[in-house]
Every structure is written in C-alpha cells, then in structure tokens.
Amino acid sequence: MKEVFEKAILTYGQTAQEDVAIEEMSELIKAICKMRRAGVNEKPAAMDAIVDEIADVSIMMEQLCMMYECFDAVENRRQYKVRRLANRLKEAPACSK
C-alpha cells in the first residue's frame, strides 16, 4: 500500500492530495448525517456509505502522515489521547442513547 500512496502523492501532488483528504472527511461527515436521518429501510445503504467513507478517510490519513512525515508523532499523540479518554471514562457517568 505504501508504494501506491507514494505514487499518488508524486503523481497528483501534495496540495491535490490535501484537497482530496478534506473532501473525503467532508463526505464522511455527510454519510454520518445521512445515517442519523435514515429510516429503517435506508439503514443498510447508509451503513455501506459510512464504511466506504471511513476507508477513504483512512487512506487519506495515511497519505497525510506520509506527506508530513509524522507517523510517530501522530501515534504518540493518539496513545496520549486514548489514555486521557480512559481516565475521563473512569469518572464519567454512563449516558443513555
């Protein structure tokens, strides 16, 4: 996969790939909004759209990490934020859906 992502960055350029990342994140937001409004019969298609958009966003996030050379920094920050969330959850009351 790394080779494909590197080729995409070299072929289309960093600015274009940043724009694609922004577009894909926007499409994920839109898919989540549609899922929240979906009726029972619309849920399967809405879920398929969410899966597609999460895949697209994850591909673009990897390319962003490559372009900014920040894999380790992102992973360290991610671990910090997960620990912080775990600590907050210890103190938080459960909410109902």
N, C-alpha and C positions, 0 to 999 in steps of 0.2 A: 504494500500500500504506500509506503513512504516514497518509493520511486514515482508512483503515479501522482502523488501530491506535489512532489518536487517538480515534476514535468508540468503540472497545471500552473504552478506559480511562475515557472520560467516561460511558459507559453503565453499566458494571459497577463502576467504582471501582478505585482503586489497590490496596486491600487484596485485593479479589477477584482481580485480575489477578496479584498477587504469589502468591496461593494457587494459581492455575492454573499459573504458572511452576513452582512447587515440584512440583505434580502431574505436569506434563509431564516434568520432569527425572527424577522417580521412574519414570515409565513408560519412559523411555529406558533407565534402568538395568535395569529388568525385561526389556526387549527384548534387551539385550546379554547378559544372563544366559541367557535362553532360547536365543539363538543359540549360545552356548558349549556348551549341553547338547544341541542339536538333532542328530538323526540326519540322514543323507543326504537322506532324503525330506522332512524338515521344514525344511531349509535355505532353500528359496525363500520360504516363508511367513514364516520368521523374519527373513529379509533385508528383505522388504516391511515388516514391523513396525518394523524399525530405521529404514528410510527415512522412514516416517511419523512416527516419534517425533523423529528429527533435525529434520524440517521443523517439527514443533510446537514443539520447544525453540528453534529459531532464531527463530520468530515471537515467542515469549515473551521471548527475549533482547533483541530489538529493542524490544519494548514496555517492558522494564525500563530500557533505555538512555534511552528517551523519558521515562519517569516520573522517573528520577533525573538527567536531563539530563547524561549522562556519555559521550556518543558519543566525543568527542575523547579524554577520559581513558582510556577503555577501549581505543581504537585505539592510543594511545601505549603503554599498558601491554602490549598484545598484541604490538606490534613489539619492545618490550624483551624480552619473554619468548621470542619466536621467535629473536632474536639470541642470547640466553643458551642456548637449546636448541641452536642451530647450533654454538656454541662447545663445549658439552658433547659433542656428537656427534663433533667432531674428535678428541677424546681417548678416546672410548668404544670398547671392542671390540664387534664385531658379535656378536649372540647368535643362537642357533638357535631356530627356532619350537618 
